[in-house]
Amino acid sequence: MSYHDGSFQKNMIVFTLDEPRFAIYLSVVERVVQSVEITPLPNVPEIVLGVINVQGQIVPVLDIRKRLNLPQRNLSIDDQFILANTSSILVALCVDSVNNIYEITDQELVNAEKLQFGSEYIRGVVKLENNLILICDLDQFLSLDEERKLATVMAEAAEKTA
């Protein structure tokens, strides 16, 4: 984050899921990769599609469409994965496409609590290029129970392959 005119500036990576545009803060993003085949895992939380192998690291893939109540669809070769860090784990977010990186100031950001649309998964909204961008709160996508369950399943899977 940088200071400019006395306000914070934040870089965001903007992506699409069908028509709606969403964003997460660039500070949590490691990189964007093309979609690859997802290996399903048994007994994972409903939001977890499975895992992918990224240069030897096993990364769970989150179906954020499910969390945001968007229509489900099959994975396409044109889809992309955003590799991002929650407060405790590296995850892959399955998105249709990554649009751009934008820098916003805190004055441009409308806090989600002020909007009263009641999604704990949305941190705020910003208007860019005449579009509303919903800023996702990545740490809210997995509940504590889901995170624990996922960690257990991932550890068991790692033991089996070791």
N, CA and C atoms as an extended XYZ file, in Angstrom:
486
Properties=species:S:1:pos:R:3:atomname:S:1:resname:S:1:resid:I:1 pbc="F F F"
N         0.834       -1.176        0.000 N   MET     1
C         0.000        0.000        0.000 CA  MET     1
C         0.874        1.232        0.000 C   MET     1
N         0.415        2.238       -0.666 N   SER     2
C         1.182        3.469       -0.718 CA  SER     2
C         0.288        4.641       -0.339 C   SER     2
N         0.915        5.728        0.049 N   TYR     3
C         0.166        6.931        0.367 CA  TYR     3
C         0.131        7.837       -0.843 C   TYR     3
N        -1.010        8.434       -1.066 N   HIS     4
C        -1.174        9.375       -2.167 CA  HIS     4
C        -2.290       10.324       -1.756 C   HIS     4
N        -2.004       11.596       -1.686 N   ASP     5
C        -2.995       12.586       -1.248 CA  ASP     5
C        -3.590       12.245        0.109 C   ASP     5
N        -2.785       11.679        1.001 N   GLY     6
C        -3.254       11.393        2.350 CA  GLY     6
C        -4.161       10.187        2.472 C   GLY     6
N        -4.311        9.400        1.427 N   SER     7
C        -5.187        8.228        1.512 CA  SER     7
C        -4.415        6.978        1.101 C   SER     7
N        -4.930        5.836        1.513 N   PHE     8
C        -4.314        4.577        1.120 CA  PHE     8
C        -4.657        4.256       -0.321 C   PHE     8
N        -3.691        3.659       -1.013 N   GLN     9
C        -3.968        3.094       -2.323 CA  GLN     9
C        -3.759        1.600       -2.217 C   GLN     9
N        -4.653        0.848       -2.837 N   LYS    10
C        -4.568       -0.599       -2.803 CA  LYS    10
C        -4.628       -1.112       -4.230 C   LYS    10
N        -3.776       -2.079       -4.529 N   ASN    11
C        -3.831       -2.713       -5.833 CA  ASN    11
C        -4.744       -3.922       -5.748 C   ASN    11
N        -5.611       -4.062       -6.746 N   MET    12
C        -6.538       -5.180       -6.798 CA  MET    12
C        -6.398       -5.889       -8.134 C   MET    12
N        -6.618       -7.197       -8.108 N   ILE    13
C        -6.684       -7.958       -9.347 CA  ILE    13
C        -8.167       -8.234       -9.603 C   ILE    13
N        -8.638       -7.844      -10.775 N   VAL    14
C       -10.050       -7.961      -11.122 CA  VAL    14
C       -10.251       -9.184      -12.008 C   VAL    14
N       -11.312       -9.944      -11.695 N   PHE    15
C       -11.611      -11.161      -12.457 CA  PHE    15
C       -13.101      -11.282      -12.677 C   PHE    15
N       -13.474      -12.143      -13.632 N   THR    16
C       -14.894      -12.342      -13.924 CA  THR    16
C       -15.316      -13.762      -13.582 C   THR    16
N       -16.579      -13.853      -13.205 N   LEU    17
C       -17.296      -15.115      -13.034 CA  LEU    17
C       -18.596      -14.904      -13.792 C   LEU    17
N       -18.687      -15.394      -15.012 N   ASP    18
C       -19.767      -15.045      -15.933 CA  ASP    18
C       -19.719      -13.537      -16.139 C   ASP    18
N       -20.799      -12.819      -15.880 N   GLU    19
C       -20.816      -11.374      -16.092 CA  GLU    19
C       -20.264      -10.567      -14.917 C   GLU    19
N       -20.607      -10.920      -13.673 N   PRO    20
C       -20.127      -10.070      -12.576 CA  PRO    20
C       -18.605       -9.995      -12.518 C   PRO    20
N       -18.122       -8.844      -12.089 N   ARG    21
C       -16.686       -8.660      -11.920 CA  ARG    21
C       -16.386       -8.568      -10.434 C   ARG    21
N       -15.336       -9.247      -10.053 N   PHE    22
C       -14.924       -9.316       -8.659 CA  PHE    22
C       -13.452       -8.949       -8.577 C   PHE    22
N       -12.983       -8.761       -7.359 N   ALA    23
C       -11.570       -8.448       -7.163 CA  ALA    23
C       -11.118       -8.993       -5.822 C   ALA    23
N        -9.823       -9.231       -5.727 N   ILE    24
C        -9.170       -9.475       -4.441 CA  ILE    24
C        -7.930       -8.603       -4.427 C   ILE    24
N        -7.456       -8.331       -3.231 N   TYR    25
C        -6.276       -7.482       -3.130 CA  TYR    25
C        -5.052       -8.208       -3.667 C   TYR    25
N        -4.264       -7.493       -4.450 N   LEU    26
C        -3.077       -8.050       -5.082 CA  LEU    26
C        -2.068       -8.544       -4.046 C   LEU    26
N        -2.089       -7.976       -2.864 N   SER    27
C        -1.130       -8.351       -1.825 CA  SER    27
C        -1.240       -9.825       -1.413 C   SER    27
N        -2.388      -10.480       -1.660 N   VAL    28
C        -2.538      -11.896       -1.290 CA  VAL    28
C        -2.301      -12.832       -2.472 C   VAL    28
N        -2.135      -12.271       -3.669 N   VAL    29
C        -2.000      -13.078       -4.888 CA  VAL    29
C        -0.545      -13.457       -5.120 C   VAL    29
N        -0.315      -14.764       -5.366 N   GLU    30
C         1.029      -15.220       -5.752 CA  GLU    30
C         1.217      -15.127       -7.254 C   GLU    30
N         0.243      -15.664       -7.998 N   ARG    31
C         0.297      -15.576       -9.456 CA  ARG    31
C        -0.992      -16.119      -10.051 C   ARG    31
N        -1.118      -15.966      -11.363 N   VAL    32
C        -2.263      -16.468      -12.114 CA  VAL    32
C        -1.741      -17.533      -13.065 C   VAL    32
N        -2.437      -18.676      -13.127 N   VAL    33
C        -2.038      -19.757      -14.024 CA  VAL    33
C        -3.243      -20.221      -14.833 C   VAL    33
N        -2.969      -20.807      -15.987 N   GLN    34
C        -4.046      -21.390      -16.794 CA  GLN    34
C        -4.627      -22.590      -16.054 C   GLN    34
N        -5.886      -22.851      -16.328 N   SER    35
C        -6.530      -23.987      -15.664 CA  SER    35
C        -5.885      -25.297      -16.098 C   SER    35
N        -5.868      -26.224      -15.177 N   VAL    36
C        -5.377      -27.574      -15.425 CA  VAL    36
C        -6.404      -28.524      -14.824 C   VAL    36
N        -6.223      -29.795      -15.092 N   GLU    37
C        -7.156      -30.775      -14.548 CA  GLU    37
C        -7.083      -30.768      -13.022 C   GLU    37
N        -8.263      -30.811      -12.415 N   ILE    38
C        -8.369      -30.816      -10.956 CA  ILE    38
C        -8.534      -32.264      -10.495 C   ILE    38
N        -7.725      -32.670       -9.524 N   THR    39
C        -7.843      -34.012       -8.946 CA  THR    39
C        -8.813      -33.946       -7.779 C   THR    39
N        -9.915      -34.686       -7.854 N   PRO    40
C       -10.877      -34.647       -6.748 CA  PRO    40
C       -10.306      -35.302       -5.496 C   PRO    40
N       -10.721      -34.819       -4.349 N   LEU    41
C       -10.337      -35.408       -3.065 CA  LEU    41
C       -11.616      -35.775       -2.324 C   LEU    41
N       -11.642      -36.939       -1.674 N   PRO    42
C       -12.833      -37.297       -0.900 CA  PRO    42
C       -12.879      -36.520        0.420 C   PRO    42
N       -14.069      -36.354        0.936 N   ASN    43
C       -14.302      -35.780        2.269 CA  ASN    43
C       -13.815      -34.354        2.449 C   ASN    43
N       -13.780      -33.574        1.367 N   VAL    44
C       -13.391      -32.174        1.503 CA  VAL    44
C       -14.655      -31.320        1.649 C   VAL    44
N       -14.523      -30.105        2.173 N   PRO    45
C       -15.682      -29.207        2.236 CA  PRO    45
C       -16.268      -28.985        0.845 C   PRO    45
N       -17.556      -28.694        0.802 N   GLU    46
C       -18.284      -28.537       -0.457 CA  GLU    46
C       -17.673      -27.489       -1.384 C   GLU    46
N       -17.066      -26.472       -0.834 N   ILE    47
C       -16.484      -25.392       -1.643 CA  ILE    47
C       -15.206      -25.829       -2.363 C   ILE    47
N       -14.590      -26.938       -1.948 N   VAL    48
C       -13.325      -27.394       -2.522 CA  VAL    48
C       -13.605      -28.334       -3.700 C   VAL    48
N       -13.158      -27.935       -4.889 N   LEU    49
C       -13.354      -28.749       -6.090 CA  LEU    49
C       -12.386      -29.927       -6.138 C   LEU    49
N       -11.246      -29.774       -5.503 N   GLY    50
C       -10.191      -30.778       -5.529 CA  GLY    50
C        -8.856      -30.071       -5.372 C   GLY    50
N        -7.805      -30.685       -5.908 N   VAL    51
C        -6.471      -30.092       -5.788 CA  VAL    51
C        -5.778      -30.075       -7.145 C   VAL    51
N        -4.798      -29.174       -7.261 N   ILE    52
C        -3.933      -29.128       -8.430 CA  ILE    52
C        -2.492      -29.170       -7.936 C   ILE    52
N        -1.601      -29.566       -8.832 N   ASN    53
C        -0.184      -29.602       -8.518 CA  ASN    53
C         0.466      -28.389       -9.190 C   ASN    53
N         1.019      -27.494       -8.371 N   VAL    54
C         1.690      -26.311       -8.893 CA  VAL    54
C         3.165      -26.412       -8.522 C   VAL    54
N         3.965      -26.832       -9.479 N   GLN    55
C         5.408      -26.994       -9.286 CA  GLN    55
C         5.718      -27.798       -8.015 C   GLN    55
N         5.027      -28.938       -7.888 N   GLY    56
C         5.274      -29.840       -6.766 CA  GLY    56
C         4.500      -29.519       -5.502 C   GLY    56
N         3.796      -28.401       -5.475 N   GLN    57
C         2.990      -28.041       -4.306 CA  GLN    57
C         1.528      -28.366       -4.596 C   GLN    57
N         0.906      -29.097       -3.676 N   ILE    58
C        -0.503      -29.456       -3.827 CA  ILE    58
C        -1.351      -28.307       -3.276 C   ILE    58
N        -2.229      -27.763       -4.137 N   VAL    59
C        -3.012      -26.576       -3.795 CA  VAL    59
C        -4.503      -26.892       -3.965 C   VAL    59
N        -5.318      -26.640       -2.918 N   PRO    60
C        -6.759      -26.848       -3.062 CA  PRO    60
C        -7.383      -25.783       -3.955 C   PRO    60
N        -8.365      -26.199       -4.761 N   VAL    61
C        -9.069      -25.295       -5.668 CA  VAL    61
C       -10.442      -24.990       -5.066 C   VAL    61
N       -10.722      -23.704       -4.868 N   LEU    62
C       -11.999      -23.292       -4.284 CA  LEU    62
C       -12.986      -22.903       -5.378 C   LEU    62
N       -14.215      -23.362       -5.193 N   ASP    63
C       -15.309      -23.009       -6.092 CA  ASP    63
C       -16.012      -21.789       -5.498 C   ASP    63
N       -15.501      -20.596       -5.826 N   ILE    64
C       -16.083      -19.410       -5.203 CA  ILE    64
C       -17.458      -19.073       -5.777 C   ILE    64
N       -17.805      -19.663       -6.928 N   ARG    65
C       -19.164      -19.499       -7.453 CA  ARG    65
C       -20.184      -19.977       -6.423 C   ARG    65
N       -19.858      -21.088       -5.786 N   LYS    66
C       -20.751      -21.666       -4.789 CA  LYS    66
C       -20.966      -20.692       -3.629 C   LYS    66
N       -19.892      -20.068       -3.164 N   ARG    67
C       -19.982      -19.132       -2.041 CA  ARG    67
C       -20.756      -17.867       -2.409 C   ARG    67
N       -20.648      -17.464       -3.665 N   LEU    68
C       -21.269      -16.218       -4.100 CA  LEU    68
C       -22.643      -16.437       -4.737 C   LEU    68
N       -23.155      -17.667       -4.623 N   ASN    69
C       -24.476      -18.026       -5.162 CA  ASN    69
C       -24.608      -17.727       -6.648 C   ASN    69
N       -23.575      -18.046       -7.406 N   LEU    70
C       -23.602      -17.879       -8.856 CA  LEU    70
C       -23.861      -19.230       -9.507 C   LEU    70
N       -24.405      -19.250      -10.718 N   PRO    71
C       -24.667      -20.524      -11.398 CA  PRO    71
C       -23.381      -21.341      -11.571 C   PRO    71
N       -23.489      -22.629      -11.341 N   GLN    72
C       -22.344      -23.520      -11.504 CA  GLN    72
C       -22.121      -23.793      -12.984 C   GLN    72
N       -20.869      -24.058      -13.340 N   ARG    73
C       -20.563      -24.469      -14.709 CA  ARG    73
C       -19.299      -25.309      -14.693 C   ARG    73
N       -19.106      -26.060      -15.762 N   ASN    74
C       -17.939      -26.925      -15.854 CA  ASN    74
C       -16.682      -26.103      -16.144 C   ASN    74
N       -15.558      -26.637      -15.720 N   LEU    75
C       -14.264      -26.011      -15.962 CA  LEU    75
C       -13.976      -25.990      -17.463 C   LEU    75
N       -13.443      -24.872      -17.943 N   SER    76
C       -13.096      -24.705      -19.350 CA  SER    76
C       -11.580      -24.548      -19.466 C   SER    76
N       -11.029      -24.897      -20.617 N   ILE    77
C        -9.587      -24.723      -20.802 CA  ILE    77
C        -9.200      -23.245      -20.820 C   ILE    77
N       -10.185      -22.365      -21.038 N   ASP    78
C        -9.919      -20.920      -21.037 CA  ASP    78
C        -9.928      -20.319      -19.632 C   ASP    78
N       -10.405      -21.080      -18.637 N   ASP    79
C       -10.453      -20.581      -17.265 CA  ASP    79
C        -9.050      -20.367      -16.728 C   ASP    79
N        -8.974      -19.629      -15.648 N   GLN    80
C        -7.695      -19.373      -14.999 CA  GLN    80
C        -7.815      -19.647      -13.505 C   GLN    80
N        -6.692      -19.916      -12.885 N   PHE    81
C        -6.632      -20.077      -11.442 CA  PHE    81
C        -5.817      -18.916      -10.884 C   PHE    81
N        -6.386      -18.246       -9.882 N   ILE    82
C        -5.629      -17.233       -9.152 CA  ILE    82
C        -5.098      -17.918       -7.908 C   ILE    82
N        -3.778      -18.019       -7.795 N   LEU    83
C        -3.165      -18.603       -6.604 CA  LEU    83
C        -3.022      -17.488       -5.581 C   LEU    83
N        -3.707      -17.657       -4.449 N   ALA    84
C        -3.753      -16.593       -3.446 CA  ALA    84
C        -3.665      -17.187       -2.047 C   ALA    84
N        -3.189      -16.370       -1.141 N   ASN    85
C        -3.024      -16.807        0.248 CA  ASN    85
C        -4.166      -16.306        1.119 C   ASN    85
N        -4.828      -17.239        1.802 N   THR    86
C        -5.727      -16.840        2.873 CA  THR    86
C        -4.808      -16.573        4.063 C   THR    86
N        -5.359      -16.347        5.225 N   SER    87
C        -4.501      -16.106        6.386 CA  SER    87
C        -3.725      -17.357        6.779 C   SER    87
N        -4.145      -18.548        6.258 N   SER    88
C        -3.471      -19.769        6.697 CA  SER    88
C        -3.075      -20.753        5.603 C   SER    88
N        -3.538      -20.566        4.372 N   ILE    89
C        -3.280      -21.579        3.346 CA  ILE    89
C        -3.256      -20.949        1.955 C   ILE    89
N        -2.450      -21.528        1.060 N   LEU    90
C        -2.457      -21.131       -0.342 CA  LEU    90
C        -3.601      -21.871       -1.026 C   LEU    90
N        -4.441      -21.126       -1.764 N   VAL    91
C        -5.558      -21.722       -2.477 CA  VAL    91
C        -5.539      -21.266       -3.929 C   VAL    91
N        -6.255      -22.006       -4.768 N   ALA    92
C        -6.459      -21.616       -6.163 CA  ALA    92
C        -7.929      -21.257       -6.330 C   ALA    92
N        -8.188      -20.063       -6.845 N   LEU    93
C        -9.551      -19.630       -7.112 CA  LEU    93
C        -9.822      -19.847       -8.593 C   LEU    93
N       -10.844      -20.607       -8.905 N   CYS    94
C       -11.202      -20.880      -10.285 CA  CYS    94
C       -12.046      -19.714      -10.805 C   CYS    94
N       -11.516      -18.981      -11.808 N   VAL    95
C       -12.220      -17.826      -12.367 CA  VAL    95
C       -12.283      -17.955      -13.886 C   VAL    95
N       -13.244      -17.244      -14.478 N   ASP    96
C       -13.374      -17.277      -15.936 CA  ASP    96
C       -12.183      -16.605      -16.608 C   ASP    96
N       -11.843      -15.419      -16.124 N   SER    97
C       -10.704      -14.700      -16.685 CA  SER    97
C       -10.246      -13.633      -15.704 C   SER    97
N        -8.982      -13.284      -15.828 N   VAL    98
C        -8.416      -12.186      -15.054 CA  VAL    98
C        -8.380      -10.984      -15.978 C   VAL    98
N        -8.984       -9.880      -15.541 N   ASN    99
C        -9.123       -8.716      -16.415 CA  ASN    99
C        -7.951       -7.759      -16.354 C   ASN    99
N        -7.585       -7.356      -15.149 N   ASN   100
C        -6.560       -6.330      -15.040 CA  ASN   100
C        -6.186       -6.143      -13.576 C   ASN   100
N        -5.193       -5.322      -13.362 N   ILE   101
C        -4.821       -4.910      -12.012 CA  ILE   101
C        -5.115       -3.425      -11.921 C   ILE   101
N        -5.830       -3.043      -10.873 N   TYR   102
C        -6.194       -1.651      -10.682 CA  TYR   102
C        -5.686       -1.159       -9.343 C   TYR   102
N        -5.428        0.133       -9.286 N   GLU   103
C        -5.066        0.770       -8.030 CA  GLU   103
C        -6.242        1.637       -7.617 C   GLU   103
N        -6.734        1.413       -6.401 N   ILE   104
C        -7.851        2.220       -5.908 CA  ILE   104
C        -7.432        2.916       -4.619 C   ILE   104
N        -8.104        3.989       -4.324 N   THR   105
C        -7.877        4.669       -3.055 CA  THR   105
C        -9.020        4.329       -2.118 C   THR   105
N        -8.808        4.557       -0.834 N   ASP   106
C        -9.867        4.235        0.120 CA  ASP   106
C       -11.105        5.101       -0.089 C   ASP   106
N       -10.974        6.280       -0.721 N   GLN   107
C       -12.158        7.099       -1.003 CA  GLN   107
C       -13.056        6.469       -2.069 C   GLN   107
N       -12.455        5.688       -2.967 N   GLU   108
C       -13.229        5.047       -4.036 CA  GLU   108
C       -13.967        3.809       -3.553 C   GLU   108
N       -13.538        3.274       -2.441 N   LEU   109
C       -14.065        2.021       -1.914 CA  LEU   109
C       -15.290        2.271       -1.044 C   LEU   109
N       -16.363        1.543       -1.310 N   VAL   110
C       -17.555        1.587       -0.468 CA  VAL   110
C       -17.541        0.324        0.376 C   VAL   110
N       -17.513        0.471        1.681 N   ASN   111
C       -17.490       -0.663        2.593 CA  ASN   111
C       -18.784       -1.470        2.433 C   ASN   111
N       -18.674       -2.782        2.426 N   ALA   112
C       -19.839       -3.652        2.238 CA  ALA   112
C       -20.885       -3.458        3.321 C   ALA   112
N       -20.467       -3.129        4.526 N   GLU   113
C       -21.431       -2.926        5.613 CA  GLU   113
C       -22.382       -1.767        5.306 C   GLU   113
N       -21.907       -0.773        4.582 N   LYS   114
C       -22.746        0.370        4.219 CA  LYS   114
C       -23.769        0.000        3.151 C   LYS   114
N       -23.480       -1.037        2.378 N   LEU   115
C       -24.369       -1.433        1.287 CA  LEU   115
C       -25.533       -2.281        1.761 C   LEU   115
N       -25.348       -2.978        2.842 N   GLN   116
C       -26.384       -3.805        3.466 CA  GLN   116
C       -26.924       -4.890        2.546 C   GLN   116
N       -26.090       -5.465        1.699 N   PHE   117
C       -26.582       -6.605        0.939 CA  PHE   117
C       -26.211       -7.913        1.589 C   PHE   117
N       -25.553       -7.850        2.724 N   GLY   118
C       -25.436       -8.983        3.619 CA  GLY   118
C       -24.585      -10.164        3.195 C   GLY   118
N       -23.562       -9.994        2.418 N   SER   119
C       -22.694      -11.120        2.122 CA  SER   119
C       -21.408      -10.984        2.912 C   SER   119
N       -21.159      -11.968        3.753 N   GLU   120
C       -19.921      -11.931        4.539 CA  GLU   120
C       -18.696      -12.191        3.666 C   GLU   120
N       -18.911      -12.566        2.415 N   TYR   121
C       -17.797      -12.863        1.511 CA  TYR   121
C       -17.337      -11.638        0.722 C   TYR   121
N       -18.079      -10.541        0.825 N   ILE   122
C       -17.746       -9.323        0.095 CA  ILE   122
C       -17.274       -8.262        1.089 C   ILE   122
N       -16.088       -7.729        0.843 N   ARG   123
C       -15.490       -6.730        1.738 CA  ARG   123
C       -15.918       -5.313        1.369 C   ARG   123
N       -16.142       -5.074        0.087 N   GLY   124
C       -16.525       -3.740       -0.350 CA  GLY   124
C       -16.808       -3.716       -1.835 C   GLY   124
N       -17.108       -2.536       -2.343 N   VAL   125
C       -17.442       -2.348       -3.752 CA  VAL   125
C       -16.713       -1.102       -4.238 C   VAL   125
N       -16.261       -1.164       -5.475 N   VAL   126
C       -15.629        0.005       -6.085 CA  VAL   126
C       -16.159        0.124       -7.516 C   VAL   126
N       -16.301        1.364       -7.999 N   LYS   127
C       -16.751        1.586       -9.373 CA  LYS   127
C       -15.528        1.867      -10.239 C   LYS   127
N       -15.313        1.026      -11.239 N   LEU   128
C       -14.207        1.183      -12.176 CA  LEU   128
C       -14.750        1.071      -13.595 C   LEU   128
N       -14.375        1.995      -14.429 N   GLU   129
C       -14.791        1.956      -15.837 CA  GLU   129
C       -16.290        1.715      -15.981 C   GLU   129
N       -17.088        2.420      -15.210 N   ASN   130
C       -18.555        2.313      -15.243 CA  ASN   130
C       -19.078        0.930      -14.862 C   ASN   130
N       -18.257        0.133      -14.192 N   ASN   131
C       -18.695       -1.166      -13.693 CA  ASN   131
C       -18.506       -1.205      -12.189 C   ASN   131
N       -19.404       -1.893      -11.520 N   LEU   132
C       -19.223       -2.128      -10.094 CA  LEU   132
C       -18.401       -3.397       -9.920 C   LEU   132
N       -17.366       -3.302       -9.110 N   ILE   133
C       -16.493       -4.440       -8.828 CA  ILE   133
C       -16.701       -4.812       -7.366 C   ILE   133
N       -17.059       -6.068       -7.119 N   LEU   134
C       -17.234       -6.547       -5.754 CA  LEU   134
C       -15.909       -7.093       -5.255 C   LEU   134
N       -15.449       -6.577       -4.129 N   ILE   135
C       -14.160       -6.990       -3.584 CA  ILE   135
C       -14.392       -8.119       -2.596 C   ILE   135
N       -13.812       -9.266       -2.899 N   CYS   136
C       -14.008      -10.473       -2.091 CA  CYS   136
C       -13.108      -10.470       -0.861 C   CYS   136
N       -13.625      -11.031        0.209 N   ASP   137
C       -12.855      -11.225        1.442 CA  ASP   137
C       -12.412      -12.685        1.453 C   ASP   137
N       -11.227      -12.937        0.951 N   LEU   138
C       -10.721      -14.290        0.765 CA  LEU   138
C       -10.718      -15.105        2.058 C   LEU   138
N       -10.434      -14.461        3.174 N   ASP   139
C       -10.379      -15.180        4.447 CA  ASP   139
C       -11.743      -15.690        4.899 C   ASP   139
N       -12.820      -15.174        4.318 N   GLN   140
C       -14.160      -15.619        4.708 CA  GLN   140
C       -14.673      -16.797        3.876 C   GLN   140
N       -13.977      -17.124        2.769 N   PHE   141
C       -14.471      -18.197        1.894 CA  PHE   141
C       -14.479      -19.559        2.568 C   PHE   141
N       -13.520      -19.807        3.426 N   LEU   142
C       -13.485      -21.067        4.176 CA  LEU   142
C       -13.789      -20.778        5.639 C   LEU   142
N       -14.780      -21.481        6.181 N   SER   143
C       -15.043      -21.343        7.611 CA  SER   143
C       -13.911      -22.036        8.365 C   SER   143
N       -13.818      -21.796        9.652 N   LEU   144
C       -12.782      -22.425       10.461 CA  LEU   144
C       -12.909      -23.951       10.391 C   LEU   144
N       -14.135      -24.453       10.466 N   ASP   145
C       -14.351      -25.906       10.377 CA  ASP   145
C       -13.928      -26.446        9.014 C   ASP   145
N       -14.281      -25.729        7.950 N   GLU   146
C       -13.898      -26.166        6.607 CA  GLU   146
C       -12.385      -26.143        6.447 C   GLU   146
N       -11.745      -25.132        7.003 N   GLU   147
C       -10.289      -25.024        6.923 CA  GLU   147
C        -9.622      -26.200        7.641 C   GLU   147
N       -10.129      -26.540        8.820 N   ARG   148
C        -9.573      -27.671        9.578 CA  ARG   148
C        -9.776      -28.981        8.833 C   ARG   148
N       -10.979      -29.175        8.310 N   LYS   149
C       -11.286      -30.397        7.566 CA  LYS   149
C       -10.372      -30.513        6.344 C   LYS   149
N       -10.203      -29.412        5.636 N   LEU   150
C        -9.342      -29.399        4.453 CA  LEU   150
C        -7.899      -29.718        4.837 C   LEU   150
N        -7.415      -29.132        5.919 N   ALA   151
C        -6.041      -29.383        6.370 CA  ALA   151
C        -5.840      -30.856        6.694 C   ALA   151
N        -6.821      -31.475        7.325 N   THR   152
C        -6.739      -32.900        7.669 CA  THR   152
C        -6.685      -33.758        6.409 C   THR   152
N        -7.590      -33.498        5.470 N   VAL   153
C        -7.638      -34.269        4.220 CA  VAL   153
C        -6.344      -34.086        3.424 C   VAL   153
N        -5.840      -32.853        3.368 N   MET   154
C        -4.597      -32.586        2.629 CA  MET   154
C        -3.412      -33.318        3.286 C   MET   154
N        -3.371      -33.322        4.610 N   ALA   155
C        -2.284      -34.022        5.323 CA  ALA   155
C        -2.358      -35.525        5.060 C   ALA   155
N        -3.578      -36.083        5.080 N   GLU   156
C        -3.749      -37.508        4.802 CA  GLU   156
C        -3.327      -37.841        3.379 C   GLU   156
N        -3.691      -36.997        2.425 N   ALA   157
C        -3.328      -37.203        1.025 CA  ALA   157
C        -1.805      -37.136        0.857 C   ALA   157
N        -1.164      -36.217        1.554 N   ALA   158
C         0.291      -36.074        1.470 CA  ALA   158
C         0.987      -37.315        2.031 C   ALA   158
N         0.436      -37.880        3.108 N   GLU   159
C         1.018      -39.079        3.708 CA  GLU   159
C         0.927      -40.280        2.736 C   GLU   159
N        -0.194      -40.384        2.037 N   LYS   160
C        -0.400      -41.481        1.104 CA  LYS   160
C         0.551      -41.409       -0.088 C   LYS   160
N         0.892      -40.186       -0.495 N   THR   161
C         1.758      -40.043       -1.663 CA  THR   161
C         3.231      -40.020       -1.287 C   THR   161
N         3.529      -39.912        0.013 N   ALA   162
C         4.930      -39.866        0.445 CA  ALA   162
C         5.564      -41.233        0.461 C   ALA   162
